[in-house]
Amino acid sequence: MRATESLALRPATRLPRPVVIGHRGAPAYRPEHTTASFELAIELGAEVIEPDVVVSRDGVLVVRHESELSWSTDVSSRPEFVDRRTTKVVDDQRCTGWFTEDFTLAELRTLRAVERMPEYRPLNSAYDGHFGILTLAEVIDLARTRSSDERQIRVLAELKHHDWSAEQDLPMAELVTDELRRLGATDEHGSVMLQSFDAAVLRDLRSRLGEHGPQMVQLINDFAEGDRMVTPAGLREISTYAQGIAPSVERILRGLGTGATGLHSPLVDEAHRAALAVFCWTLRAENAFLPAHLRLGDAPEALGDAIGEARQLLALGVDGLITDSPDHAVQAVRELADDLAVLPARRSPAVPQPR
């Protein structure tokens, strides 16, 4: 059975409104991938929290944006780990630093998180050193603890560096499958969804976890590979193993012009025709990450019209917003909620209502 056929048989999975996804928590306000960041995202109204997943030397799934640690931890200041600094080729790029696969979980536990983008978010540096590194299991537990009968908090886990992990004899799909089974998180309506840029790992996981396993989202890059994925044939192929796609904001808005709110996005429309939900990445409020017409002032770190960007995407029919500042996305959803005619009909979203 095609992945989307499973959803089509369950009309109750349709969302009453778009979903807000806290990208690494709420990193606009707290260092990413920390307990404080995920907790704040939920407090600000995110229904889903999105951690990135890499692997430790002893095969534990930990949450970090990339396996290289110096951007987001204090590892470079730790004399006991100076000999771990090395140069590797990851995703076809030479990278020098400290890598999660060279550390056991116990060693990673000694590191402290730091702000990853202090040039844009200097206030977050006040939290440097306050938080440690989390495992995927801990993030799932946090979401379950914060869920209630009225509100289910889900985890959209992005699997990073699949090919690289396999080269290190740390097979991502096998590790994820085993961990989700251990946690009882393999149900299609459960607390965990999975996403990756790597179609092979999603196919592998679909085979391992079955057609009623966790819902999956195919991330779409901005390169030629992504161009092929968003053709009608490519989207139909994705629908055989995933329930949604996640292209970039830039790809969705490409060719629409500035300030377009009444237009259709060909990509969103085509994905909906393939019964795929559309999430978009990544909404950030600072001018440096916004299109020119939404910037306020000249300072790259100043906040622009992030709510305006979110409203534009919602008007194009996007089903979910992956954002660093969940409060802005929540506000945009609320502002449009009174005028549902602005929003195209939801089609087979990848995040079901709680049963």
N, C-alpha and C positions, 0 to 999 in steps of 0.2 A: 504494500500500500504506500502511495506517495505520502510524504510528510504532511503536505497541505490537505490531503484527503482526510487525514485524521482530524484536523481542525474543522474542515467543512462539515463534518458530521456532528459538530458540537457548537451550535450557534450560541450557547451560553458563554462561550469564551470571548464574545465580542465586548470590547471595552466601551463604557459610556463616555470616556474622554481619553485624550492622549496621556501617555505615562511619562513621568519625570524620573530620569535615571541619574543618580549622583555619581559622576565620573571620578573614581578613586575616592569617593566620599563627597566632601565639599571643599576641595583644595583651594578655592578662592579665599577661604577663611582659616583653614587649618592645614598643616602639612599633610600631603596626600598619603593615603593608605594607612592612616593611624586610626586608633579607636576614636579619637576626638573627631576626626574628619568624617568617618562613617556615621557616628552618632549625630553629629550636627546635620548631615544630609537628611537623615530621617526626621529630625526635629523641624527642618525647613520645608518638609513636605514631600521628599522623594519617596516614591513607592518601591524603587529598585536601587540598590547600591552596586557599583561596578568595580570590582578589583581586578587587577592584572595578576596573572599567576605564572611564577617561575619555580624552579626546582632546586633544592639544596643538595649537597653532596650525598647525604644519606636518604635521598628520595622523598623528602617532605615537600609538599606544595606550599609555597610561601607567596605573599602578595608584595609585588614590586613591579614598577613599570617596565624595567628591563633587568636582565641578570647582572649587569654592572652596577655596583653599589655606591660609588662615590658621589653620584648626583643627589642621592636621597638619604644617605646615612653619614655618620661621622667616621667611617672606616679609614679614611685617609689620615686621620689624626691618631690612629691606634698603633703604637709602636709594636705591639705583639703580632700585628698582621702585616707589617711592612714587607715581609718576604712573599706574601700572597699576590702582590701586584704583578701583573703579567699582561701580555698582549695576545689577543685572540682575534680570529675572524668570525664574526657573528652576523648572520644575514648578509653575507658578502661584503661586510665592512670591517676593516681593521679597528680594533678597539682596545685601548690600554686602561687597565684599572683592576678592580677587585670583583670577582664574579661569585654569584650565589652557589654555583655548582662546585666551588672550591672550599665551601664552608659547610660544616654540619649545622643542623638546627641549633644545637646548644651554643655554637660559636656565633651564629646570627643573632641569637637572643641577647648577646652582650652589646650589640650595636644599638645606636639611638638614631631615630629619624630626624632629618633636618629638612628645611624648606627647599624644594627643588628649583623654584624660580624666584629667588630673592630679589632679582632686579625688577620684577613686576609686582611682587607681593612681599614687600619688606616687613610688613607688620607680622607676617607669619613666622618670621625668624625668631620672634619672642618665644615660640614654642619649641625651638630646636633643643633636642636632648630630653624632651619630656616623655617621649613615647618610643616603644620598641617595635620590632618587626612582628607582624601577625602571620599566622598560617591561614590558609583557605578555610580550614575547619573552624577556626575562631571567628572568621567573618560570617560564615553560615550560622554559627551559633548566635552571634550578635543579632542577625536578622530574625532568627526564630524567636529570640528573647523579646525583641521589640515588636513582634507581630501580635495581633489580637484577633478576636472574632470579627471585629469591624474593619480591620486593616491588616492585610498581609504584606510584609516586607520581603522582597525577593532579592536574590543575588544573581547578577549577570556577570559570570566569570569569563574574562578574556584570557585565553591560553596563548602564551608568548613563546617564540623561538622553538617551535615544535621540532623542526629538522635539527637544530643545534642540540636540543636535549637528547634526541635519539643518538647523535654522534657521541655524546658523553655517556651513553649507556643508561640514560634516564628517560625511558620512553613515556612521553607526556600522556598519550591516550590511555595507556595501561595504568599509569599512576592515578589519573583522574577517575577512571572507571572504578578502580579499587577503593578510592577514597569516598566517592559518592555512594557506593554500595555500603561501605562501613557506616556512613552517616545516615543511611536511609533516605537519600536525596536523589533517587533515580526515577521519580514519577514525573510525567509530563505536566502535572499541575502542582508540583512541589515547589520548594523554596529556591531551587537552583535552575538557572538557564546557562547555556554555554555559548561563547562566541569566539571566533578566530578569523584572522585573515587567511589562514591555511585551510583550503577546502578539504585537503586530504585528512587532516586530523578530525574535522567534523564528520566526514564520511566514516572514518574509523570508529569514532565514538557512537555514531548512529548504529553501526553494525554491532558494536559491543553491547549497547544499552537498549537497542530495540526501538521499534516505531513508536512505542508509548513511553520512551525514555524522556529525559529532559528536553525541553524545547531549545532550539539552536538558532543562532543568528550568524549569517555569513557577513563578516566585515568586508568592505569593498575599498581597495586602495585607489589612489588617484593616478595610477600608471596604466600601461597598456593592458596588463592582466585584469585590472578592474574594468577597463573599457569592454573587454570581452564578456565579463560577468554580467554586465547590465544590458546586454542585448536581449531581445525577447527570448531567444533560444537559451541564453545563459541563465536568465531568471527562471525559466521553466526547469532547467537542470538543477538549480539551487533548490527549487521547491521539492525535489525528490528526497532531500535529507534535512532541510531546515525550514523553519516557519517564518523567518524574517531575514532582511538584509540591513546592513548599517553602512551606508555611504557617508562621505564627508559632507559638511555643510556646503563647501565649495562645489562639489559635484552636483548636489541637488539644485543649487541656485544658478549653475552655469548657464549663461545665455538668457537669463530672465530679465536682466536690467535691474537698476537700483530701485529699491522701494517697492518692488512688485508684490502685490498682495492678492490681486484678483485673477492671477494667471494660474495655469496648470503646469506642474512639473512633469515632463514626459517620463522621467525615471520613476517618480512616485506612482503615476498612473499605470505604467507598465508593470511595476511590481505588484500593485493591487490586482491587476488583471491575472497575474500569476498566483494570486492568493497569498502573497507575501506581505507581511508588515514591514514598515520602513522606520527604522530608528536612524538618527543622524548624529554624527560626532564632528567636533567637540565644540559646544558653545562655551565661550569664555568672554568675560565682561570687559576685559582691558582693551583699550584702543588698539594695541598691537595685534590683536587677534580678530578685530572687527573689520568689515568692509568700510571703505572711506566714508560713505554717506551716513554711517551709524557712529562714527567717532565723535567724541565731544572734547574739543581742545586738541592740543598738539602733543601732550605728554604720552608716550607709549604706555605707561603704567596707569594712566587715568582711566576711569570707568566711562565707557560709552553707553550707547542705547542697546543694552543686551536684551531688554524686554522687547524692543522693536524687532530685533533679529528673530527671537523666538516666535513672535506673532506671525512674522512673514512665513516661517517654516510651517507653523500650524495651519495657516491659511492654504498652504499648498498640499495639505493632507497628510503630513508626516504623523506617524503613530506614536513616536517617542523621541524625547530630547535627551541626549547624553550631554551633561553639562557640569562645569566646574562650580557653578553657583545655582543650586537648585531653587533658591528663593525667586530668582528672576524667571525661571521657567514656570514655576508654580503660579506666579503672578500673571504671566502671559496666558496660561490656561484659564485662569479665573476670569480675566478680562474678556476672553472670547466665549466663555461658557454661556453667557446670556444671549449670544447671537450665533447659535449653532449653524445657521444657514451659511455662515462664512466658511465653516469647516466641511470639506467633502466627507461623505459617509465613510465610516470606519470599515475596513475590509480585513477580516481574518487576522487581527493583531496577534502578536506572538506572546502577549502577556494576558492570561485569562483572569477573569474575576475569581476571587476566592469562592470555593464551594462551601 
